[in-house]
Amino acid sequence: MKPLILFFLLVISALSGNTQNTFELLIEGKLDQTTTSLVETNEYYVFSEIYGVISHPGAKTNLYKTDKQGNIISMVGVKPELYEFVLTNLIFEGNGKFTGFGFQKTTEESAAYFTILELDESFSIVTEKQYQTGFYYLDYINVEKSNGDYLIVGSGQYKPLPHYNLFSYLVNSAYDTIRSKVYPEEGLIVAFDIIPVVDQNYFKVFTRGFGLQFSSPGQIILIDNSLNRIKYTEIPEYVFSYMDAKYIDDAHYLLSGKKDIIDENRQTTKLALMRMDTADVMQEIHLFGSEDTITYPGFYSNLDFVDENAIYYAGVKNLAFNYYTPVDSWFFLNKLNSNLEVQWQKFYGGDAYYNLWNVLATQDGGCLMAGTRYDYITQTNLRDLYILKVDANGLIVGTGEELPSISVQDAIVYPNPGNEYFHIQSGPQISGALFELFDLSGNLVLTTTLDERVETISTIRLSTGTYPYRITFDNKMVGSGKWLKK
C-alpha cells in the first residue's frame, strides 16, 4: 500500500559559468500514476499527471508546477468533481495563460466529451468548451497551433474494444469549432504527431495502422484546412508508433519512432531517427539500441531540441509489454548534433522498472524527462511518477551527501543475473574504455576494451557467483557494479 502523497526531491545546481539546475523528483500516491505533458516557461516547469489508470474508469488529472530547481510550487486537481477527466496536452500561450486539451466523462458508460480549457497561472479554469463526440474513450490526442488556430487529431473508441477511429477538429483562438470530422475506417488507428507544412495550409499527421492496404503500418497523412485527407505516404523502414516530428531546417524534418526488427531467430525493437525532406523522402536513418533487448521511444514525446546541435532523443531500454513487470529497465537518453552524430548516450535506472513518457529540451541546454517507476519488490500494480532533469552532459551534478539516488551510467551490463554470457552497452563518449571483471577474491577473471557500442562477453567458464566489475576511461573509473552468474 502506497501512502497518499510522498515527495522525494534531489535538487542540485552545477556551479559553472552557465548554471544548469539538475534534479530528480519522485511522487507517490495511492493510485497508479502516469504523465502526459511537459511545459517550460521562463520561471518554472509544468507537468500533468494522470492519477489512476488512463483508459480505465475514474482517472483524474493533476497539474504540478515546479521552479527551475525542482521544488514543487503547487499541485492542482483539474475538475476533480467529474467521474473522469483526462488532460492529454498542455500548451503555454504566454502571459500566464495555458490551453489544455483532453476529455471528460460523467459516468463509466457515458460518451466522452472532447474538452478545451483555458487556464491561468494558478491552473484555475478561465474558459471551458465541451464537444460531445459519441466516442466511449479518446486516446493519443495531438495538437498543433498554426496561424492562431488549433488542429487537433486523435483516436476514439465507440465501445471499449481495441478498435479506433481517427477524428480531427479545427478550432479557433476562442476555442470555437471551425469544422470537425470523424474518418470512417476502423482499426488500430492512432495518431502520434502533427507538423504544419511550411508556408501552406496543410498539416502532416503521423499515424499507425491507418490505410492497412499499404505494406508499412506507419503512414504520413496530408490533411488540408477542410480536414480532407489529400495524400498518404508510407513511412519507410518499417518505422511506426510513438512518433515525434520536428523541423530541423526549412527543407528537412526529423522523424522518430520505433522500428521492429524481425528475422528467423529473434524479434527486437530499436529507436529509429530519420532525416526526411519536405517531400517525405527519407535522407538517412539511425538506429539506437541492441539486438537482444527491446528499446522503445518515449510514449508521448521522445525527440526535442532548442539548438540543432543539441538534439535529445530518449526512450526506455529493456521494455516489457506489461507496465508492472518485475524486471529492471533504464531511461535511455541520446544527445546528437545536427549531423545526427551521437555525442553521448546515458542510462538512468537499472534498480526498478522505468518507463519514459515525455522528454523536453530545456532553455539552459539540458533535458527534462518524465516517466514512471515501478518498484516491483515493494509495489503491486502501482507506478510512481518520476521526473529527472539533467544538464547538457547528461549528468545530475552533486557533491557530498547530495548525490542522486538514481544510477547515471555511461555503460550498462545485462542481463544481470545472467548465465552463459552478458552484454556491455556503452556510449561513444567512452569508446576504448577498459572493462574488468573480478572474482570476490579480487582476482581479474576477464577484461575487454569497449570498442563497439555493444560487446558480448562469454562467461561459460566462470563458476556461479558474484563478480565485481569496473570500467575505466582516460585513467578514471566511469562505471562499476556487480554481475551475478546464476
Steps between C-alpha positions, in 0.01 A plus 500: 500500500638838399459812715272770365770736376872481567762720343866413463701783351865544419590849383852589396642793306816465295743773607632592159498801273155417364311362797282204418265362760469124530255307713299184541148487635301195608127537568306215660127461550234244581407455134698420186664805340614605153592830337382651171656847449810704584513880467775754573453872557772752586437449872374146553412155367151351478412135461171316496423183690228246434403368842347158448539281194443684174236329284350354819207644698554787737834642379563858613750772403738691727721787384833564674710814485866491606766768500812450288669331798227235518320627810126442476318835507146370465285198410142546377239239414317595180122448516531242781122486543460316170483124472795515258709785364815441294717791382721370222663818365605831653622804305652811659364804318703763687383768742412238760250324273481127424274306266419142592345229282345175613169333574252448781227250592214522748458123546683189389251433221455860382646637180827691520487878461800649324601791723711815458597708804657841536696504827673780685834468682331357808330239274157647562261450208430826316317357199369151423357355178355150473412302189304174515679245287294184518821312585527292814864599546758729333871423466824649363365850449752722323483875447679737264448876517535686170394853402302533823291186443540156655498177302411209727534142380429200719356152519170395652324180595126462455507209744760362742665279241840544329356672191563867432372760259708803414335837566604864454393848605602841372439750781557877509667705775166533683480118503200499265490218249560607143442145378539142619511156343499131591668277244304182428772234492515294819800312634806559714521858379707735717641845423832581670607844379419794273717756322386782269611514139722806475328804344192296405163426658569129535608272783685171514359246743712199597289192567521129570266250338320741269463379142554130562526445125855634518801279570617724782290544818629857541348777290541871435159648421474844342191687627377833368318778689170337407625187683501300178768234460690603190787254485642191670871425521642184652761550772804300378708235674204356695513789745173566680350584839603758762608742230628853553569745218674836504647727231878528515516750211271632227564199276513212750333363808599230744265206552540257788321175579544137584635254247419132530777266386394144423709213366491123536656501846367802684278803512620823653415868491735798472469876499502640147583858403460613139583818316213560256473761227181702457384256229508230772794318345742353754853638469661292778408277792673425831413220743560490876491192719628144487386174344406315815275744690199712414563875484197728462473876443329714763129428470363855465813693403859390446674751269572865575759772455545872550835501321538276194844399628347374824229255393359280776345164410380281784330171574499201731757221489372148575131568460248231596147499364342519844536819704539293816769253393760399762805588290755781507504764228656838429419841361716509184607853395699587187643839413576562131630786289340637182670225295323244723834390641466372857691716746417284800262235627392470863302239692299590811358238733552126498364465855126480416272489196508843334288620207560832324199705390624851417819688421563875477814688395534782753604862453825451694622233256402204714221246476190427709359145499172382651392142544404232748687282746366163615674352801392141449646396836276728710211581263223311324352654183570856615748729327658815638557818303869563435643830369869539415680820392857459369755752375648530151738213578220273614604524864333559833771703668555460874754511779527347845170353614310667215541207263227377268313190608469385140802345333634704205713278279710522184478122463269227626556126551207267433334256542575513871471234638617308196640163407717421199559859384434866568496812285663837560327792329691827512486849355752639251630744763695211661605321181814298579424472873638202690255252655632272775318217681626361831415214731422567866866443589599791278650287224451630145301236308443680169557832331397665175519836323168666421552578133148408390176649629392152611754237606400140577710319760497120535491382862465125440824426684410703807352336808170616646538793736544875523762687294585868560590704192640842421524714188782750459552767237786748478630363830171577675241253621175572312299196610491219751265237636450131555390231256336183626533168318213266576 
